[in-house]
């Protein structure tokens, strides 16, 4: 008798767990890249999530290693949020690799998927 009750409880717990996992999996928000605004270059990459994101366009600086000119655009209207020189410390990285690793822009720096950071180089305001 007790064995049947325990089996029933385990079965109920298993069913509830499966239902919860299915709910979490199928009900998570869909994240899709917004339409690229007309003023955002085709070379820009989109980074974002369910609450929005940014388009980031980085270009090499001739004769410089790990120094990039990056322009950050609002993901829906294409407004320029920031445009500056960004530097990454450490081993040399190509522009193509950089673009494939961009995770997000936090308003001051660009964070990569491997947790390296591109720091903005801005002149001090006088």
Backbone bond lengths (Angstrom), bond angles and torsions (degrees), N, CA, C in turn:
res aa  C-N    CA-C-N  psi(-1)  N-CA   C-N-CA  omega(-1)  CA-C   N-CA-C  phi
1 X - - - 1.434 - - 1.540 111.82 -
2 X 1.336 116.46 -51.52 1.455 120.93 179.13 1.531 109.40 -63.50
3 X 1.310 115.36 -36.99 1.468 120.01 178.73 1.531 110.47 -61.09
4 X 1.316 118.22 -41.60 1.460 122.17 178.25 1.530 111.53 -65.34
5 X 1.322 116.83 -37.74 1.464 121.24 178.75 1.529 109.79 -66.21
6 X 1.341 117.23 -45.76 1.469 121.26 178.91 1.523 111.08 -62.53
7 X 1.316 117.14 -41.66 1.460 120.93 178.07 1.529 109.88 -61.43
8 X 1.321 117.04 -41.84 1.463 121.52 178.23 1.519 112.19 -63.30
9 X 1.331 116.60 -42.18 1.465 121.05 179.03 1.521 110.34 -64.20
10 X 1.315 118.04 -45.78 1.468 122.08 178.53 1.522 110.11 -60.64
11 X 1.317 116.84 -41.84 1.465 121.35 179.59 1.529 110.56 -64.19
12 X 1.309 118.30 -42.62 1.465 122.02 178.45 1.526 110.51 -63.72
13 X 1.327 117.06 -44.22 1.468 121.15 178.63 1.529 110.27 -61.46
14 X 1.318 117.96 -42.20 1.459 121.77 179.62 1.530 111.12 -63.58
15 X 1.313 117.21 -43.70 1.465 121.10 -179.79 1.529 110.60 -64.92
16 X 1.337 117.28 -44.60 1.463 121.03 179.09 1.529 110.20 -62.06
17 X 1.322 117.57 -42.13 1.468 121.81 178.79 1.522 110.50 -61.67
18 X 1.306 118.27 -46.20 1.462 122.02 179.81 1.531 110.43 -62.47
19 X 1.319 117.23 -42.37 1.464 120.72 178.72 1.528 111.72 -64.40
20 X 1.317 117.89 -41.70 1.463 121.26 177.80 1.526 111.64 -63.80
21 X 1.318 117.18 -44.05 1.463 120.89 178.34 1.526 111.27 -62.63
22 X 1.318 117.28 -41.84 1.462 121.33 178.01 1.523 110.49 -63.44
23 X 1.327 117.16 -42.41 1.459 121.54 178.79 1.524 110.75 -60.80
24 X 1.320 117.68 -48.52 1.463 122.15 -179.86 1.522 110.29 -61.73
25 X 1.321 118.17 -43.43 1.464 121.78 -177.73 1.523 111.64 -66.58
26 X 1.297 118.13 -47.09 1.457 121.20 -173.11 1.529 113.88 -85.45
27 X 1.306 118.46 -15.22 1.455 120.90 -176.45 1.520 113.94 -105.27
28 X 1.325 118.40 5.98 1.454 118.38 178.88 1.534 108.95 -71.12
29 X 1.341 117.21 149.96 1.463 119.84 -175.64 1.526 111.41 -65.06
30 X 1.305 114.18 143.24 1.463 120.50 177.33 1.521 108.17 -80.63
31 X 1.313 116.49 127.96 1.456 121.65 179.01 1.519 107.46 -107.03
32 X 1.326 115.70 117.78 1.450 118.77 179.20 1.525 109.60 -133.64
33 X 1.301 114.79 146.00 1.446 121.68 -179.62 1.525 108.87 -66.79
34 X 1.335 117.44 130.97 1.459 119.15 177.85 1.528 110.79 -71.87
35 X 1.311 115.99 165.35 1.462 120.89 175.91 1.532 108.19 -62.00
36 X 1.320 115.81 135.86 1.466 120.83 -178.57 1.534 109.41 -71.52
37 X 1.349 118.20 122.23 1.464 119.87 175.92 1.534 111.03 -60.75
38 X 1.304 117.06 152.59 1.470 122.58 -173.88 1.526 112.72 -58.96
39 X 1.324 118.43 -32.72 1.464 120.51 -176.96 1.534 113.90 -86.17
40 X 1.313 117.68 -2.25 1.470 120.44 179.59 1.529 108.23 -89.26
41 X 1.347 117.50 123.52 1.468 120.40 -177.81 1.531 112.73 -60.49
42 X 1.316 116.20 151.47 1.467 121.54 178.32 1.522 111.60 -64.30
43 X 1.322 117.30 -19.35 1.466 121.43 -179.73 1.530 112.45 -81.33
44 X 1.326 117.20 -8.57 1.473 120.32 -179.62 1.527 110.23 -75.34
45 X 1.322 115.49 146.59 1.466 121.45 176.48 1.527 108.40 -109.06
46 X 1.342 115.86 145.44 1.459 120.35 179.10 1.509 109.15 -95.76
47 X 1.323 115.94 136.08 1.457 121.72 173.55 1.517 106.92 -131.38
48 X 1.300 116.46 134.45 1.446 117.46 179.86 1.507 112.52 173.64
49 X 1.306 112.88 -170.30 1.449 120.35 -178.86 1.512 110.16 -147.49
50 X 1.318 115.89 -159.50 1.460 121.47 -176.55 1.526 112.11 -63.17
51 X 1.317 117.79 -26.44 1.460 121.11 -177.37 1.521 113.41 -96.60
52 X 1.329 118.00 6.23 1.462 121.10 178.61 1.512 111.85 119.46
53 X 1.313 115.41 -176.39 1.449 119.50 -177.85 1.514 111.32 -174.12
54 X 1.318 115.52 -155.23 1.457 121.25 -179.35 1.522 110.19 -143.10
55 X 1.311 114.40 156.18 1.457 121.96 168.05 1.515 105.91 -97.41
56 X 1.322 118.09 132.91 1.463 121.57 -178.71 1.526 108.21 -125.69
57 X 1.328 115.06 123.30 1.460 121.37 178.96 1.524 108.49 -117.41
58 X 1.326 116.57 114.71 1.464 121.39 179.88 1.523 109.70 -114.85
59 X 1.318 114.80 145.19 1.465 121.85 178.78 1.524 108.98 -132.95
60 X 1.330 115.38 149.68 1.461 121.05 176.61 1.521 110.49 -67.63
61 X 1.312 115.82 150.94 1.459 122.90 169.83 1.530 105.94 -103.63
62 X 1.344 118.08 121.16 1.474 120.33 -177.02 1.527 112.11 -54.17
63 X 1.325 114.77 139.17 1.461 123.80 176.71 1.529 114.08 61.18
64 X 1.329 117.03 23.93 1.454 121.45 178.25 1.525 109.11 -126.57
65 X 1.310 116.51 143.73 1.457 121.79 177.20 1.522 109.02 -105.01
66 X 1.329 115.48 131.51 1.465 122.12 176.77 1.526 114.25 59.72
67 X 1.332 115.77 29.09 1.460 121.61 175.50 1.522 107.31 -123.60
68 X 1.332 115.92 126.07 1.463 120.99 -174.58 1.519 110.19 -133.36
69 X 1.331 115.60 144.95 1.448 121.46 171.28 1.519 106.45 -94.16
70 X 1.322 116.79 114.73 1.464 121.04 -176.42 1.524 110.25 -119.90
71 X 1.329 114.22 137.12 1.458 121.20 174.75 1.518 107.06 -117.87
72 X 1.321 115.36 131.05 1.462 121.51 -177.93 1.528 107.76 -110.95
73 X 1.340 115.45 128.48 1.454 122.42 -176.96 1.526 110.77 -116.38
74 X 1.334 116.30 147.31 1.454 121.54 170.80 1.521 107.61 -61.71
75 X 1.324 117.55 137.71 1.464 119.09 -171.95 1.520 114.79 -72.88
76 X 1.333 119.26 -20.02 1.464 118.50 -178.25 1.522 114.13 -103.06
77 X 1.345 117.74 -38.69 1.462 117.41 -177.60 1.525 113.37 -108.42
78 X 1.325 118.00 -6.27 1.462 121.21 176.85 1.517 114.67 78.42
79 X 1.313 117.87 6.91 1.465 120.66 178.74 1.527 109.55 -61.78
80 X 1.343 116.45 136.98 1.461 120.41 178.66 1.520 109.20 -72.22
81 X 1.324 115.43 121.35 1.462 121.94 178.93 1.522 110.17 -89.31
82 X 1.335 115.39 -39.37 1.463 120.91 -177.89 1.517 108.40 -159.80
83 X 1.313 116.04 151.30 1.462 122.23 173.18 1.514 106.39 -149.23
84 X 1.324 115.93 119.23 1.459 119.63 -174.00 1.520 110.18 -160.97
85 X 1.321 114.86 170.56 1.459 120.95 170.09 1.524 107.42 -81.67
86 X 1.309 115.75 136.50 1.463 121.69 178.04 1.522 108.27 -125.40
87 X 1.325 115.96 137.43 1.465 121.74 179.21 1.524 109.31 -119.67
88 X 1.341 114.23 142.19 1.458 120.27 173.72 1.523 107.72 -118.12
89 X 1.317 116.22 133.27 1.462 120.72 178.49 1.520 109.82 -84.60
90 X 1.317 115.57 161.81 1.463 120.03 176.10 1.512 112.56 100.93
91 X 1.331 113.55 -158.72 1.460 119.10 -175.88 1.521 111.55 -65.57
92 X 1.326 115.02 155.37 1.459 121.38 -177.12 1.527 111.33 -61.19
93 X 1.324 114.97 141.42 1.455 120.92 179.53 1.533 108.62 -130.85
94 X 1.303 116.14 136.87 1.465 120.24 179.01 1.522 109.54 -81.37
95 X 1.319 115.85 161.82 1.459 120.56 178.23 1.529 110.71 -61.94
96 X 1.326 117.06 -41.01 1.467 120.81 -179.89 1.529 110.95 -62.84
97 X 1.337 116.64 -43.63 1.467 119.96 178.90 1.526 110.06 -65.26
98 X 1.322 115.89 -42.71 1.461 120.31 178.65 1.528 110.74 -55.81
99 X 1.325 116.47 -49.26 1.470 120.39 -178.07 1.524 111.49 -62.29
100 X 1.315 117.37 -34.57 1.467 119.75 -179.47 1.529 112.25 -74.68
101 X 1.333 117.10 -16.85 1.466 120.98 -176.45 1.527 114.59 -103.38
102 X 1.332 118.12 -6.30 1.464 119.89 -176.85 1.523 109.96 -62.97
103 X 1.326 115.26 127.31 1.470 121.38 179.61 1.531 111.58 -104.95
104 X 1.359 117.48 -51.28 1.458 119.86 177.27 1.524 111.41 -166.47
105 X 1.329 114.20 164.29 1.464 123.14 173.99 1.519 107.00 -112.26
106 X 1.332 117.28 128.53 1.466 119.56 -174.94 1.526 113.87 -102.55
107 X 1.313 116.32 10.14 1.459 119.92 -178.30 1.517 112.76 102.82
108 X 1.332 116.66 -14.94 1.462 121.66 179.99 1.527 112.74 -136.12
109 X 1.313 115.52 -33.18 1.464 120.22 -176.13 1.521 109.67 -141.38
110 X 1.344 114.71 162.03 1.458 121.33 176.34 1.520 107.19 -106.61
111 X 1.329 115.91 123.94 1.461 121.71 -177.69 1.524 108.57 -101.24
112 X 1.337 115.77 134.19 1.458 121.39 -179.45 1.524 110.80 -97.32
113 X 1.328 116.04 163.39 1.468 121.81 -178.64 1.524 112.42 -63.27
114 X 1.334 117.16 -24.69 1.467 120.00 178.33 1.532 111.36 -93.23
115 X 1.348 116.13 14.06 1.467 125.26 177.28 1.519 114.90 72.22
116 X 1.341 117.93 7.29 1.460 118.63 170.79 1.526 107.89 -74.19
117 X 1.316 116.17 160.40 1.461 121.38 -174.05 1.522 110.61 -128.64
118 X 1.345 115.13 135.70 1.457 121.36 169.68 1.515 106.53 -96.11
119 X 1.322 115.98 117.82 1.464 120.68 -178.59 1.518 110.04 -96.14
120 X 1.307 115.94 136.42 1.454 122.11 178.41 1.524 109.20 -70.28
121 X 1.329 115.16 136.40 1.459 120.76 176.59 1.521 105.90 -109.04
122 X 1.305 116.51 103.45 1.468 120.58 -179.65 1.516 108.58 -122.77
123 X 1.324 114.62 143.94 1.467 119.11 177.37 1.521 108.89 -67.86
124 X 1.340 114.98 142.51 1.454 119.56 176.24 1.515 109.34 -64.53
125 X 1.330 116.99 138.07 1.461 120.86 177.32 1.513 108.31 -76.14
126 X 1.334 115.99 132.96 1.458 119.70 -177.35 1.505 110.63 -105.75
